Amino acid sequence: MFDALKAIFARTGGAPDPGDPAPDRSLQIAACALLLEMAHADRDFSEIERRHIEEIAMRQFELDADEARALMAVAEQARSRAIDLHQFTSLVSQHYDEGQRMVLAELLWRIVYADGTLADAEAQLARKIGMLLDLRPGYLSEARRRATGG
């Protein structure tokens, strides 16, 4: 997986310098790829979902709009080439603490409900990602409740 990310960085301007205080790009790509996967789960990647992911990237990773769109483009390439989600979820699980993984789960649910509907494929994918992120039982339900304001 890291070789694939290195190749993507090579095509998009390179990986950050180890001494650079900028966030770890591979982790940003992994989190963004999971958000994009959720948006594509119902086979209808809507404009509102795209805007939500862009806003999430700007807020969570402190990026401007152009940087967020560039991150989304790289994450979309990584997502479309991925064999499964494990390469993304394992990276996130290694580097995010439980609270950060919970926030990511809530953001995933926000993408699910961005278009106002819950497709079966989205609910199944949310459960799968929750398991792969090693969220404790009940945490995914809590994240969903917080995302919907209920």
One Martini backbone bead per residue (centre of mass of N, CA, C, O) as a GRO file, in nm:
protein
  150
    1MET     BB    1   0.058   0.062  -0.022
    2PHE     BB    2   0.294   0.263   0.007
    3ASP     BB    3   0.380   0.240  -0.288
    4ALA     BB    4   0.118   0.355  -0.404
    5LEU     BB    5   0.138   0.630  -0.259
    6LYS     BB    6   0.412   0.710  -0.374
    7ALA     BB    7   0.317   0.713  -0.667
    8ILE     BB    8   0.107   0.933  -0.629
    9PHE     BB    9   0.300   1.149  -0.528
   10ALA     BB   10   0.478   1.155  -0.781
   11ARG     BB   11   0.228   1.261  -0.961
   12THR     BB   12   0.151   1.511  -0.724
   13GLY     BB   13   0.450   1.630  -0.589
   14GLY     BB   14   0.493   1.467  -0.340
   15ALA     BB   15   0.609   1.412  -0.045
   16PRO     BB   16   0.655   1.504   0.253
   17ASP     BB   17   0.866   1.631   0.458
   18PRO     BB   18   0.969   1.508   0.760
   19GLY     BB   19   1.014   1.817   0.877
   20ASP     BB   20   0.733   1.876   0.816
   21PRO     BB   21   0.433   1.989   0.983
   22ALA     BB   22   0.260   1.857   0.802
   23PRO     BB   23   0.041   1.646   0.739
   24ASP     BB   24  -0.022   1.325   0.675
   25ARG     BB   25  -0.104   1.234   0.361
   26SER     BB   26  -0.175   0.931   0.377
   27LEU     BB   27  -0.396   0.972   0.592
   28GLN     BB   28  -0.572   1.165   0.433
   29ILE     BB   29  -0.624   0.976   0.199
   30ALA     BB   30  -0.757   0.749   0.358
   31ALA     BB   31  -0.993   0.911   0.476
   32CYS     BB   32  -1.100   1.019   0.206
   33ALA     BB   33  -1.150   0.742   0.072
   34LEU     BB   34  -1.373   0.660   0.271
   35LEU     BB   35  -1.566   0.889   0.203
   36LEU     BB   36  -1.587   0.819  -0.099
   37GLU     BB   37  -1.691   0.533  -0.067
   38MET     BB   38  -1.953   0.620   0.068
   39ALA     BB   39  -2.057   0.800  -0.167
   40HIS     BB   40  -2.050   0.538  -0.374
   41ALA     BB   41  -2.233   0.308  -0.250
   42ASP     BB   42  -2.511   0.405  -0.418
   43ARG     BB   43  -2.410   0.498  -0.714
   44ASP     BB   44  -2.436   0.823  -0.608
   45PHE     BB   45  -2.237   1.095  -0.670
   46SER     BB   46  -2.303   1.378  -0.534
   47GLU     BB   47  -2.266   1.712  -0.497
   48ILE     BB   48  -2.319   1.719  -0.191
   49GLU     BB   49  -2.105   1.508  -0.120
   50ARG     BB   50  -1.865   1.655  -0.238
   51ARG     BB   51  -1.892   1.908  -0.058
   52HIS     BB   52  -1.868   1.767   0.212
   53ILE     BB   53  -1.583   1.654   0.169
   54GLU     BB   54  -1.445   1.921   0.121
   55GLU     BB   55  -1.520   2.044   0.398
   56ILE     BB   56  -1.388   1.830   0.569
   57ALA     BB   57  -1.100   1.866   0.462
   58MET     BB   58  -1.073   2.159   0.546
   59ARG     BB   59  -1.132   2.122   0.852
   60GLN     BB   60  -0.958   1.863   0.939
   61PHE     BB   61  -0.681   1.962   0.751
   62GLU     BB   62  -0.642   2.260   0.690
   63LEU     BB   63  -0.762   2.345   0.401
   64ASP     BB   64  -0.804   2.455   0.109
   65ALA     BB   65  -0.993   2.417  -0.163
   66ASP     BB   66  -0.766   2.320  -0.354
   67GLU     BB   67  -0.645   2.110  -0.161
   68ALA     BB   68  -0.903   1.943  -0.126
   69ARG     BB   69  -0.936   1.866  -0.424
   70ALA     BB   70  -0.660   1.728  -0.451
   71LEU     BB   71  -0.708   1.515  -0.236
   72MET     BB   72  -0.957   1.391  -0.372
   73ALA     BB   73  -0.815   1.300  -0.630
   74VAL     BB   74  -0.610   1.111  -0.496
   75ALA     BB   75  -0.819   0.942  -0.336
   76GLU     BB   76  -0.973   0.843  -0.585
   77GLN     BB   77  -0.742   0.687  -0.707
   78ALA     BB   78  -0.694   0.500  -0.467
   79ARG     BB   79  -0.982   0.386  -0.453
   80SER     BB   80  -1.000   0.274  -0.753
   81ARG     BB   81  -0.732   0.080  -0.698
   82ALA     BB   82  -0.847  -0.071  -0.478
   83ILE     BB   83  -0.924  -0.383  -0.345
   84ASP     BB   84  -0.966  -0.261  -0.054
   85LEU     BB   85  -1.009  -0.111   0.275
   86HIS     BB   86  -0.768  -0.198   0.455
   87GLN     BB   87  -0.547   0.009   0.371
   88PHE     BB   88  -0.706   0.243   0.512
   89THR     BB   89  -0.798   0.138   0.795
   90SER     BB   90  -0.517   0.059   0.901
   91LEU     BB   91  -0.393   0.340   0.897
   92VAL     BB   92  -0.599   0.475   1.077
   93SER     BB   93  -0.574   0.280   1.323
   94GLN     BB   94  -0.266   0.341   1.375
   95HIS     BB   95  -0.312   0.684   1.403
   96TYR     BB   96  -0.584   0.672   1.540
   97ASP     BB   97  -0.772   0.724   1.781
   98GLU     BB   98  -1.073   0.655   1.905
   99GLY     BB   99  -1.186   0.944   1.873
  100GLN     BB  100  -1.104   0.980   1.572
  101ARG     BB  101  -1.266   0.735   1.468
  102MET     BB  102  -1.538   0.846   1.559
  103VAL     BB  103  -1.536   1.098   1.385
  104LEU     BB  104  -1.518   0.947   1.118
  105ALA     BB  105  -1.786   0.796   1.150
  106GLU     BB  106  -1.958   1.051   1.157
  107LEU     BB  107  -1.872   1.153   0.876
  108LEU     BB  108  -1.982   0.911   0.723
  109TRP     BB  109  -2.278   0.960   0.805
  110ARG     BB  110  -2.299   1.240   0.674
  111ILE     BB  111  -2.271   1.131   0.389
  112VAL     BB  112  -2.513   0.947   0.385
  113TYR     BB  113  -2.720   1.203   0.464
  114ALA     BB  114  -2.674   1.427   0.245
  115ASP     BB  115  -2.920   1.310   0.044
  116GLY     BB  116  -3.157   1.193   0.258
  117THR     BB  117  -3.054   0.889   0.229
  118LEU     BB  118  -3.071   0.526   0.302
  119ALA     BB  119  -2.883   0.281   0.192
  120ASP     BB  120  -2.798  -0.039   0.227
  121ALA     BB  121  -2.502  -0.006   0.131
  122GLU     BB  122  -2.431   0.212   0.341
  123ALA     BB  123  -2.488   0.056   0.600
  124GLN     BB  124  -2.293  -0.177   0.543
  125LEU     BB  125  -2.036  -0.004   0.511
  126ALA     BB  126  -2.038   0.123   0.790
  127ARG     BB  127  -2.006  -0.141   0.944
  128LYS     BB  128  -1.744  -0.233   0.812
  129ILE     BB  129  -1.572   0.012   0.889
  130GLY     BB  130  -1.616  -0.008   1.192
  131MET     BB  131  -1.470  -0.279   1.216
  132LEU     BB  132  -1.197  -0.193   1.079
  133LEU     BB  133  -1.168   0.046   1.308
  134ASP     BB  134  -1.226  -0.075   1.590
  135LEU     BB  135  -1.506  -0.032   1.704
  136ARG     BB  136  -1.701  -0.030   1.946
  137PRO     BB  137  -1.973  -0.126   2.061
  138GLY     BB  138  -2.197   0.144   1.972
  139TYR     BB  139  -2.028   0.365   1.823
  140LEU     BB  140  -2.174   0.369   1.550
  141SER     BB  141  -2.447   0.454   1.666
  142GLU     BB  142  -2.344   0.715   1.793
  143ALA     BB  143  -2.244   0.843   1.530
  144ARG     BB  144  -2.518   0.842   1.392
  145ARG     BB  145  -2.671   1.013   1.597
  146ARG     BB  146  -2.487   1.264   1.570
  147ALA     BB  147  -2.523   1.306   1.258
  148THR     BB  148  -2.856   1.333   1.293
  149GLY     BB  149  -2.936   1.463   1.583
  150GLY     BB  150  -3.071   1.203   1.768
   0.00000   0.00000   0.00000
